[in-house]
């Protein structure tokens, strides 16, 4: 993930900063509780494509 791109991207729901999870190749919005996928280097910033962070819990 390009660090410059990460600096300018915000969550489409909350407009807050995102964190990049290298292991899962996702952009994380803690405020919205969503993880947005990154496919072929392209962030998919659609809520319908996002995964709920609660899915991480056992």
Contact map, one row per residue, 1 for C-alpha under 8 A:
1110110000000000000100000000000000000000100000000000000000
1111110000000000000000000000000000000000000000000000000000
1111111000000000000000000000000000000000000000000000000000
0111111100000000000000000000000000000000000000000000000000
1111111110000000000000000000000000000000000000000000000000
1111111110000000011100000000000000000000000000000000000000
0011111110000000100000000000000000000000000000000000000000
0001111111000000000000000000000000000000000000000000000000
0000111111100000110000000000000000000000000000000000000000
0000000111110111110000000000000000000000000000000000000000
0000000011111111110000000000100100000000000010000000000000
0000000001111110000000000000000000000000000011100000000000
0000000000111110000000000000000100000000000000100000000000
0000000001111111000000000000001100000000000000000000000000
0000000001111111100000000000000000000000000000000000000000
0000000001100111110000000000101000000000000000000000000000
0000001011100011111000000000100000000000000000000000000000
0000010011100001111100000011110000000000000000000000000000
0000010000000000111110000011100000000000000000000000000000
1000010000000000011111001111000000000000000000000000000000
0000000000000000001111111111000000000000000000000000000000
0000000000000000000111111100000000000000000000000000000000
0000000000000000000011111000000000000000000000000000000000
0000000000000000000011111100000000000000000000000000000000
0000000000000000000111111110000000001110000000000000000000
0000000000000000000111011111000000111100001000000000000000
0000000000000000011110001111100000111100001000000000000000
0000000000000000011110000111110011110000000000000000000000
0000000000100001111000000011111111110000000000000000000000
0000000000000000010000000001111111000000000000000000000000
0000000000000101000000000000111111000000000000000000000000
0000000000101100000000000000111111000000000000000000000000
0000000000000000000000000001111111100000000000000001110000
0000000000000000000000000001111111110000000000000111100000
0000000000000000000000000111100011111000000000000111100000
0000000000000000000000000111100001111100001111101110000000
0000000000000000000000001110000000111110001110001100000000
0000000000000000000000001110000000011111111100000000000000
0000000000000000000000001000000000001111111100000000000000
0000000000000000000000000000000000000111110000000000000000
1000000000000000000000000000000000000111111000000000000000
0000000000000000000000000000000000000111111100000000000000
0000000000000000000000000110000000011110111110000000000000
0000000000000000000000000000000000011110011111001000000000
0000000000110000000000000000000000011000001111101100000000
0000000000010000000000000000000000010000000111111100000000
0000000000011000000000000000000000010000000011111100000000
0000000000000000000000000000000000000000000001111100000000
0000000000000000000000000000000000011000000111111110000000
0000000000000000000000000000000001111000000011111111000000
0000000000000000000000000000000001110000000000001111101000
0000000000000000000000000000000011100000000000000111111000
0000000000000000000000000000000011100000000000000011111110
0000000000000000000000000000000010000000000000000001111110
0000000000000000000000000000000000000000000000000011111111
0000000000000000000000000000000000000000000000000000111111
0000000000000000000000000000000000000000000000000000111111
0000000000000000000000000000000000000000000000000000001111
